């Protein structure tokens, strides 16, 4: 896409056509950041998107596990955080990287509760 920049020899451009999952060597904390969401996506939509038989989670997502990020106007920004029961569950959920939700492909990135708090307004 226009504006996409490579990583200067540090692993390539993650926005390219490669289906390779990013950050396989990054430590998972149980939190994933989602980017590219339809602005109309609800926490229930995201919850259902991860309720996929190809993902082997140790525990189902809790009802409050999805936090939609809002922009300065209070509208959805197209990003969200999902907190899984375990770091292994978040690693397993990476299988959904670049899969479609509605008419948008969703990028997944390992994240943390510390990143989640300021982006969603949730106190940790």
N, C-alpha and C positions, 0 to 999 in steps of 0.2 A: 504494500500500500504506500501511497505517497507519504513522505515524512518518516518512513521506517528506516532506522539506522542499524547498521551492523554493529558487532561488538568488537571491532578492531582486532580480529585475530583471537578473541577470547571466547570462542564457542559458536560464532556465527549469529545470524539474525533469527531470533525466535519467531518472527512474524512471517517467515518464508513458508513455502509449501510443505516443508518436511513435517511428517506426523510424529517425529521424535519428541518424547516427553521432556520438558525442560526440568532442570534442577534435580535430576535423579540423585546427585551426590549431596544435595542440601539436606540438612537435618530437618525432619518433620516434627512439628510441635502439636499437631492435631488440628491446626487451623489452615484453611486454604482461602486465598483471595481469588475471587472470580472477576474477570474483566470482560466487557463486551456484551453485557446483558441487555436485553430489550428494556427500554425505560418502563414498560408496562409490567415487567416481571415482578411477581409477588414472592414473599417468603415461601408460600405454599407451592408455587411453580418450581422454585429451586429445590425445595424439599422433595417434590415428586420427581424432578430430573435426576436426583441422586438415588432415588428408589428404583434402582436398575438391577436386574438379575445378574448382570455381568460384574457387579461390584460386590465383593464378599466382605461386608462390614461385620465387626464383632458385635455391634449393637446398632439398632436403628437410630437415625438422627432424632434428637429430641425436638419438640415443637418450637422451642426458642433457639435452635442452633443456627438459624440463618439471620444475619443482620445486613439489611440493605444500606448502602452508603448514600447519603443525600448531599446535594450540592449546596452552595451558599443560599440558594432560594428555597431550600427545603424540598426540592424535587429529587427523584432518584437520579444518580449519577451514571448508572450503567455498571457499577461495581458492587460487590457484596463480599461478606466474609461468612464462611461456614465453619463451625466448630464441631469436630468429630469426637467420638468417645475416646479414641486413642491416636497416637501418632501413626501407627500402622494403618488405621482406617483412613487417615488423610492421604497417606501414600497410596493405598489401594484405590482411592477415589480419583487419583490422577489419571486413571484410565479414561475419564470423561474429558480430558484436555482436548480442546479444539473440536468437540462434538457440538451439534446444533441444539439450541433451545429456541423454539420458534424459528425465525429466519436468520438468526445470528449464531455464529460459532463463538463458543465461550473459551477463554483462556484461563487456565488455573495456575496458581503460583503458591508454593509453600509460604506461609506467613506465621504470625504469632498473635497472641492475645494483646500484646503491647501495641502492635500495629493496628489491631482491630479497634481498640478503645477510642483513639482520637478520630478515626475515620467514620465511626458510627455513632459517637456520642455515648457509648455504653461505658459505664464505670466498671473498672476491673478491681 
